[in-house]
Amino acid sequence: MELMSKAEAHALVTEFWRKAAGDGADIIIRPESELVYRLQSWIRALTR
């Protein structure tokens, strides 16, 4: 399994957040050990 670069991950999270929260929302990205779990939780919450 090939991991994406930090820049690619940043772009993916930014794109997701812009779609979820809108262009006017502030975005703060910080690496966390539970980031994948939290993203999955946000996606599930948004798609319910």
OpenMM code with the backbone's topology and positions (N, CA, C; nanometers):
from openmm import Vec3, app, unit

residues = "MET GLU LEU MET SER LYS ALA GLU ALA HIS ALA LEU VAL THR GLU PHE TRP ARG LYS ALA ALA GLY ASP GLY ALA ASP ILE ILE ILE ARG PRO GLU SER GLU LEU VAL TYR ARG LEU GLN SER TRP ILE ARG ALA LEU THR ARG".split()
positions = [
    Vec3(0.0846, -0.1186, 0.0000),
    Vec3(0.0000, 0.0000, 0.0000),
    Vec3(0.0888, 0.1244, 0.0000),
    Vec3(0.0619, 0.2146, -0.0908),
    Vec3(0.1407, 0.3371, -0.1021),
    Vec3(0.0669, 0.4510, -0.0329),
    Vec3(0.1350, 0.5208, 0.0569),
    Vec3(0.0753, 0.6336, 0.1273),
    Vec3(0.0851, 0.7590, 0.0423),
    Vec3(-0.0108, 0.8477, 0.0576),
    Vec3(-0.0042, 0.9736, -0.0158),
    Vec3(0.0873, 1.0715, 0.0559),
    Vec3(0.1349, 1.1684, -0.0168),
    Vec3(0.2241, 1.2684, 0.0416),
    Vec3(0.1441, 1.3605, 0.1353),
    Vec3(0.2144, 1.4327, 0.2174),
    Vec3(0.1508, 1.5272, 0.3087),
    Vec3(0.0726, 1.6336, 0.2314),
    Vec3(0.1284, 1.6798, 0.1207),
    Vec3(0.0617, 1.7808, 0.0368),
    Vec3(-0.0666, 1.7254, -0.0236),
    Vec3(-0.0640, 1.5992, -0.0688),
    Vec3(-0.1839, 1.5369, -0.1246),
    Vec3(-0.2921, 1.5200, -0.0186),
    Vec3(-0.2514, 1.4784, 0.1001),
    Vec3(-0.3467, 1.4620, 0.2105),
    Vec3(-0.4082, 1.5968, 0.2477),
    Vec3(-0.3270, 1.7006, 0.2532),
    Vec3(-0.3751, 1.8347, 0.2853),
    Vec3(-0.4786, 1.8802, 0.1827),
    Vec3(-0.4495, 1.8582, 0.0545),
    Vec3(-0.5414, 1.8984, -0.0523),
    Vec3(-0.6729, 1.8212, -0.0433),
    Vec3(-0.6661, 1.6924, -0.0128),
    Vec3(-0.7856, 1.6092, -0.0019),
    Vec3(-0.8738, 1.6548, 0.1146),
    Vec3(-0.8132, 1.6788, 0.2295),
    Vec3(-0.8886, 1.7248, 0.3467),
    Vec3(-0.9486, 1.8623, 0.3206),
    Vec3(-0.8732, 1.9514, 0.2586),
    Vec3(-0.9230, 2.0848, 0.2273),
    Vec3(-1.0423, 2.0780, 0.1325),
    Vec3(-1.0324, 1.9969, 0.0285),
    Vec3(-1.1420, 1.9830, -0.0665),
    Vec3(-1.2670, 1.9273, 0.0021),
    Vec3(-1.2487, 1.8236, 0.0843),
    Vec3(-1.3616, 1.7653, 0.1569),
    Vec3(-1.4277, 1.8694, 0.2467),
    Vec3(-1.3467, 1.9435, 0.3223),
    Vec3(-1.4030, 2.0399, 0.4168),
    Vec3(-1.4746, 2.1537, 0.3440),
    Vec3(-1.4208, 2.1998, 0.2332),
    Vec3(-1.4868, 2.3054, 0.1554),
    Vec3(-1.6239, 2.2585, 0.1071),
    Vec3(-1.6324, 2.1328, 0.0619),
    Vec3(-1.7607, 2.0785, 0.0166),
    Vec3(-1.8571, 2.0614, 0.1340),
    Vec3(-1.8059, 2.0215, 0.2492),
    Vec3(-1.8911, 1.9957, 0.3653),
    Vec3(-1.9349, 2.1232, 0.4367),
    Vec3(-1.8447, 2.2191, 0.4500),
    Vec3(-1.8720, 2.3371, 0.5331),
    Vec3(-1.8923, 2.4651, 0.4526),
    Vec3(-1.8554, 2.4640, 0.3256),
    Vec3(-1.8694, 2.5839, 0.2443),
    Vec3(-1.7392, 2.6606, 0.2337),
    Vec3(-1.7347, 2.7490, 0.1356),
    Vec3(-1.6114, 2.8235, 0.1084),
    Vec3(-1.5768, 2.9252, 0.2167),
    Vec3(-1.6749, 2.9706, 0.2928),
    Vec3(-1.6484, 3.0728, 0.3936),
    Vec3(-1.5942, 3.0194, 0.5249),
    Vec3(-1.5880, 2.8881, 0.5404),
    Vec3(-1.5442, 2.8286, 0.6667),
    Vec3(-1.3919, 2.8315, 0.6786),
    Vec3(-1.3440, 2.8546, 0.7995),
    Vec3(-1.2005, 2.8476, 0.8257),
    Vec3(-1.1588, 2.7015, 0.8321),
    Vec3(-1.0418, 2.6734, 0.7811),
    Vec3(-0.9907, 2.5367, 0.7804),
    Vec3(-0.8578, 2.5341, 0.8545),
    Vec3(-0.8511, 2.4498, 0.9561),
    Vec3(-0.7266, 2.4272, 1.0290),
    Vec3(-0.6992, 2.2777, 1.0212),
    Vec3(-0.5879, 2.2419, 0.9613),
    Vec3(-0.5522, 2.1018, 0.9466),
    Vec3(-0.4336, 2.0737, 1.0363),
    Vec3(-0.4502, 1.9715, 1.1199),
    Vec3(-0.3394, 1.9306, 1.2047),
    Vec3(-0.3324, 1.7780, 1.2037),
    Vec3(-0.2150, 1.7246, 1.1876),
    Vec3(-0.2017, 1.5786, 1.1838),
    Vec3(-0.2289, 1.5200, 1.3224),
    Vec3(-0.3063, 1.4143, 1.3248),
    Vec3(-0.3379, 1.3455, 1.4491),
    Vec3(-0.3339, 1.1964, 1.4238),
    Vec3(-0.3072, 1.1217, 1.5272),
    Vec3(-0.3006, 0.9771, 1.5110),
    Vec3(-0.4378, 0.9185, 1.4816),
    Vec3(-0.5441, 0.9852, 1.5213),
    Vec3(-0.6786, 0.9354, 1.4989),
    Vec3(-0.7480, 1.0069, 1.3828),
    Vec3(-0.6723, 1.0694, 1.2948),
    Vec3(-0.7300, 1.1488, 1.1869),
    Vec3(-0.8230, 1.0668, 1.0979),
    Vec3(-0.7822, 0.9476, 1.0590),
    Vec3(-0.8652, 0.8657, 0.9706),
    Vec3(-0.9972, 0.8330, 1.0387),
    Vec3(-0.9928, 0.7951, 1.1649),
    Vec3(-1.1151, 0.7637, 1.2384),
    Vec3(-1.2070, 0.8848, 1.2443),
    Vec3(-1.1526, 1.0014, 1.2723),
    Vec3(-1.2335, 1.1232, 1.2809),
    Vec3(-1.2942, 1.1607, 1.1457),
    Vec3(-1.2175, 1.1482, 1.0382),
    Vec3(-1.2708, 1.1772, 0.9046),
    Vec3(-1.3849, 1.0816, 0.8702),
    Vec3(-1.3680, 0.9547, 0.9017),
    Vec3(-1.4744, 0.8586, 0.8758),
    Vec3(-1.5994, 0.8947, 0.9550),
    Vec3(-1.5823, 0.9362, 1.0793),
    Vec3(-1.6955, 0.9758, 1.1621),
    Vec3(-1.7658, 1.0980, 1.1047),
    Vec3(-1.6902, 1.1974, 1.0587),
    Vec3(-1.7496, 1.3182, 0.9996),
    Vec3(-1.8262, 1.2820, 0.8733),
    Vec3(-1.7663, 1.1979, 0.7899),
    Vec3(-1.8320, 1.1596, 0.6652),
    Vec3(-1.9614, 1.0859, 0.6948),
    Vec3(-1.9594, 0.9944, 0.7902),
    Vec3(-2.0809, 0.9224, 0.8267),
    Vec3(-2.1874, 1.0185, 0.8767),
    Vec3(-2.1483, 1.1149, 0.9594),
    Vec3(-2.2438, 1.2103, 1.0150),
    Vec3(-2.3046, 1.2982, 0.9049),
    Vec3(-2.2247, 1.3352, 0.8065),
    Vec3(-2.2722, 1.4207, 0.6989),
    Vec3(-2.3626, 1.3472, 0.6002),
    Vec3(-2.3464, 1.2176, 0.5899),
    Vec3(-2.4230, 1.1420, 0.4912),
    Vec3(-2.5471, 1.0766, 0.5507),
    Vec3(-2.5747, 1.1006, 0.6759),
    Vec3(-2.6956, 1.0426, 0.7377),
    Vec3(-2.8158, 1.1232, 0.7047),
] * unit.nanometer
topology = app.Topology()
chain = topology.addChain("A")
for resn in residues:
    res = topology.addResidue(resn, chain)
    for name in ("N", "CA", "C"):
        topology.addAtom(name, app.Element.getBySymbol(name[0]), res)
